[in-house]
């Protein structure tokens, strides 16, 4: 069972260094595109160019964690219009994404969080480009981040396409797993409904938002995970959005991964 942090507020990962064995994946968030201060089309990590010195510690820490066995990925999208901008000038923006992944060689995957109306054909094109450009790296991972209802009930989604249609396509074979946003209901019932809708347990990670649980209620989350593991031994794992305030320890967010891994 994988443990995964999304990491957008770059507060430092030093607390994780003493127990790296408990964390499997860190997803650095989030990539988008637009014009920089000079008016040139560029790639951004949150509000800055990824090569800005403000990110020196981020890249040093994630590289160090990767050497110790943690998989480092990038998230693209989320709030905003990363995909609208990307597909408005794919030939300009995609090479910038490719360059970033190649230059930061410890980045071993990308999470596609599509929260805007996007055509399935464009997503397939993006997946095919990633597969073509990084197929020589057998460790490179492609994931997606739908909300839970999108997987439990087939139909439209925030992304504007049917995830089951994508999953059953050739391109869907290249999606390693779904980081499922279970922010409305982090529960056995939610996970069970997704599996019963045709997604295999090894493809579905269940995600919580830090604010869903606190020091007193976190045991409820652990109990739900245990119930899932009992029925589905191939349960893919759990993620938290985001590292900054992962429950239950307000002082040390790295406690989350230790507790999840050992539950």
Secondary structure, DSSP 8 states (H G I E B T S, - for coil): -EEEEEE-S----GGGGGGGGG--EEEEEEEEEEE-TTS-EEEEETTB-TTSGGGHHHHHHHHHHHHTT-EEEEEEESSS-HHHHHHHSHHHHHHHHHHHHHHSTTEEEEEEE--S---HHHHHHHHHHHHHHHTT-TT-EEEE--BHHHHHS-S--TTSS-HHHHHTSTGGGG--EEEEE-SS--SHHHHHHHHHTT--GGGEEEEEEGGG--TTTHHHHHHHHHHHHHH-TT--EEEEE-GGG-SS-SS-TTHHHHHHHT-
